[in-house]
Amino acid sequence: MSNAPISVHRLHPAVVGQPSEPAAPVGAMVTIAPEPGSELHDLVTRNGLELIEWNAPDLRGKFRAHYLGLKDGRRLLVVLADQDPAERLSAARALLKHQGVAA
């Protein structure tokens, strides 16, 4: 497994997932770091991805995940904020396999 660091930067100043801070506004995208040691953390780290959480409640049930390979070499995996962890992992695995990013 690669020890490549997970890029953690904010695309929006709001902090997602911390009770003392307000949730990101609808439409905001925030780069997050999955829980170290989790299967999602391993998947993201192993494939050199940035995990982006998108606060888009109107897309619940319509959007699972999206993969973007950017010209600058960054590889983004976009998931919904507040998505069930099992659904998030399942969506990420299926999408990355379909895109040929991960086996």
Short mmCIF file of the C-alpha atoms (twelve columns), coordinates in Angstrom:
data_MODEL
# 
_entry.id   MODEL 
# 
loop_
_atom_site.group_PDB 
_atom_site.id 
_atom_site.type_symbol 
_atom_site.label_atom_id 
_atom_site.label_alt_id 
_atom_site.label_comp_id 
_atom_site.label_asym_id 
_atom_site.label_seq_id 
_atom_site.Cartn_x 
_atom_site.Cartn_y 
_atom_site.Cartn_z 
_atom_site.pdbx_PDB_model_num 
ATOM 1   C CA . MET A 1   0.000   0.000  0.000   1 
ATOM 2   C CA . SER A 2   1.217   3.487  -0.859  1 
ATOM 3   C CA . ASN A 3   2.095   5.906  1.902   1 
ATOM 4   C CA . ALA A 4   1.153   8.852  -0.290  1 
ATOM 5   C CA . PRO A 5   -0.424  11.595 1.808   1 
ATOM 6   C CA . ILE A 6   -4.055  12.434 1.391   1 
ATOM 7   C CA . SER A 7   -4.454  15.994 0.228   1 
ATOM 8   C CA . VAL A 8   -6.586  17.932 2.671   1 
ATOM 9   C CA . HIS A 9   -7.528  21.433 1.636   1 
ATOM 10  C CA . ARG A 10  -10.731 23.368 1.879   1 
ATOM 11  C CA . LEU A 11  -12.713 24.285 -1.202  1 
ATOM 12  C CA . HIS A 12  -15.037 26.190 1.116   1 
ATOM 13  C CA . PRO A 13  -14.217 27.764 4.493   1 
ATOM 14  C CA . ALA A 14  -16.927 25.819 6.348   1 
ATOM 15  C CA . VAL A 15  -15.812 22.719 8.208   1 
ATOM 16  C CA . VAL A 16  -17.951 19.644 7.632   1 
ATOM 17  C CA . GLY A 17  -18.483 17.033 10.289  1 
ATOM 18  C CA . GLN A 18  -17.440 18.951 13.384  1 
ATOM 19  C CA . PRO A 19  -20.316 19.638 15.796  1 
ATOM 20  C CA . SER A 20  -18.958 23.014 16.889  1 
ATOM 21  C CA . GLU A 21  -18.985 24.337 13.319  1 
ATOM 22  C CA . PRO A 22  -21.937 24.880 11.003  1 
ATOM 23  C CA . ALA A 23  -22.390 22.485 8.092   1 
ATOM 24  C CA . ALA A 24  -21.199 23.672 4.716   1 
ATOM 25  C CA . PRO A 25  -23.828 25.639 2.803   1 
ATOM 26  C CA . VAL A 26  -25.815 23.787 0.168   1 
ATOM 27  C CA . GLY A 27  -23.692 23.446 -2.935  1 
ATOM 28  C CA . ALA A 28  -20.382 23.714 -1.070  1 
ATOM 29  C CA . MET A 29  -17.626 21.188 -1.725  1 
ATOM 30  C CA . VAL A 30  -15.044 20.384 0.932   1 
ATOM 31  C CA . THR A 31  -12.029 18.083 0.755   1 
ATOM 32  C CA . ILE A 32  -12.147 15.628 3.645   1 
ATOM 33  C CA . ALA A 33  -9.879  12.938 5.025   1 
ATOM 34  C CA . PRO A 34  -11.587 9.610  5.706   1 
ATOM 35  C CA . GLU A 35  -11.143 7.999  9.117   1 
ATOM 36  C CA . PRO A 36  -7.572  6.576  9.221   1 
ATOM 37  C CA . GLY A 37  -7.611  2.797  9.027   1 
ATOM 38  C CA . SER A 38  -11.046 2.668  7.400   1 
ATOM 39  C CA . GLU A 39  -11.601 0.854  4.122   1 
ATOM 40  C CA . LEU A 40  -12.428 4.154  2.428   1 
ATOM 41  C CA . HIS A 41  -9.199  5.709  3.739   1 
ATOM 42  C CA . ASP A 42  -7.240  2.754  2.356   1 
ATOM 43  C CA . LEU A 43  -9.011  2.987  -1.028  1 
ATOM 44  C CA . VAL A 44  -8.386  6.730  -1.313  1 
ATOM 45  C CA . THR A 45  -4.758  6.483  -0.181  1 
ATOM 46  C CA . ARG A 46  -3.932  3.455  -2.345  1 
ATOM 47  C CA . ASN A 47  -5.233  5.219  -5.460  1 
ATOM 48  C CA . GLY A 48  -3.876  8.705  -4.735  1 
ATOM 49  C CA . LEU A 49  -7.302  10.351 -4.637  1 
ATOM 50  C CA . GLU A 50  -8.642  13.499 -3.014  1 
ATOM 51  C CA . LEU A 51  -12.007 12.839 -1.373  1 
ATOM 52  C CA . ILE A 52  -14.434 15.716 -1.910  1 
ATOM 53  C CA . GLU A 53  -17.673 15.927 0.059   1 
ATOM 54  C CA . TRP A 54  -20.492 17.784 -1.696  1 
ATOM 55  C CA . ASN A 55  -23.384 19.234 0.269   1 
ATOM 56  C CA . ALA A 56  -26.173 18.667 -2.263  1 
ATOM 57  C CA . PRO A 57  -29.256 17.371 -0.422  1 
ATOM 58  C CA . ASP A 58  -31.419 17.681 -3.546  1 
ATOM 59  C CA . LEU A 59  -29.312 14.935 -5.175  1 
ATOM 60  C CA . ARG A 60  -29.924 12.298 -2.481  1 
ATOM 61  C CA . GLY A 61  -31.054 9.108  -4.182  1 
ATOM 62  C CA . LYS A 62  -29.873 10.428 -7.576  1 
ATOM 63  C CA . PHE A 63  -26.105 10.745 -7.074  1 
ATOM 64  C CA . ARG A 64  -23.729 8.194  -5.549  1 
ATOM 65  C CA . ALA A 65  -20.205 9.342  -6.492  1 
ATOM 66  C CA . HIS A 66  -18.237 11.002 -9.275  1 
ATOM 67  C CA . TYR A 67  -14.606 10.582 -10.330 1 
ATOM 68  C CA . LEU A 68  -12.600 13.364 -11.975 1 
ATOM 69  C CA . GLY A 69  -9.088  13.066 -13.371 1 
ATOM 70  C CA . LEU A 70  -7.807  16.622 -13.778 1 
ATOM 71  C CA . LYS A 71  -5.203  17.883 -16.257 1 
ATOM 72  C CA . ASP A 72  -2.945  18.916 -13.360 1 
ATOM 73  C CA . GLY A 73  -2.755  15.251 -12.286 1 
ATOM 74  C CA . ARG A 74  -5.111  15.446 -9.322  1 
ATOM 75  C CA . ARG A 75  -7.671  12.684 -9.028  1 
ATOM 76  C CA . LEU A 76  -10.887 13.592 -7.253  1 
ATOM 77  C CA . LEU A 77  -13.593 11.354 -5.842  1 
ATOM 78  C CA . VAL A 78  -16.748 13.379 -5.129  1 
ATOM 79  C CA . VAL A 79  -19.323 11.973 -2.689  1 
ATOM 80  C CA . LEU A 80  -22.364 13.441 -0.978  1 
ATOM 81  C CA . ALA A 81  -22.159 14.948 2.508   1 
ATOM 82  C CA . ASP A 82  -23.985 12.853 5.114   1 
ATOM 83  C CA . GLN A 83  -23.929 9.814  2.820   1 
ATOM 84  C CA . ASP A 84  -24.209 6.491  4.625   1 
ATOM 85  C CA . PRO A 85  -20.628 5.180  5.114   1 
ATOM 86  C CA . ALA A 86  -21.445 1.754  3.648   1 
ATOM 87  C CA . GLU A 87  -23.130 3.374  0.620   1 
ATOM 88  C CA . ARG A 88  -20.159 5.726  0.180   1 
ATOM 89  C CA . LEU A 89  -17.667 2.861  0.188   1 
ATOM 90  C CA . SER A 90  -19.805 0.760  -2.165  1 
ATOM 91  C CA . ALA A 91  -20.255 3.664  -4.580  1 
ATOM 92  C CA . ALA A 92  -16.546 4.516  -4.509  1 
ATOM 93  C CA . ARG A 93  -15.490 0.916  -5.183  1 
ATOM 94  C CA . ALA A 94  -17.963 0.450  -8.044  1 
ATOM 95  C CA . LEU A 95  -17.150 3.772  -9.683  1 
ATOM 96  C CA . LEU A 96  -13.382 3.397  -9.445  1 
ATOM 97  C CA . LYS A 97  -13.571 -0.145 -10.828 1 
ATOM 98  C CA . HIS A 98  -15.806 1.015  -13.690 1 
ATOM 99  C CA . GLN A 99  -13.395 3.893  -14.474 1 
ATOM 100 C CA . GLY A 100 -10.398 1.527  -14.430 1 
ATOM 101 C CA . VAL A 101 -8.838  3.443  -11.531 1 
ATOM 102 C CA . ALA A 102 -8.949  0.580  -9.005  1 
ATOM 103 C CA . ALA A 103 -9.347  -3.157 -9.352  1 
# 
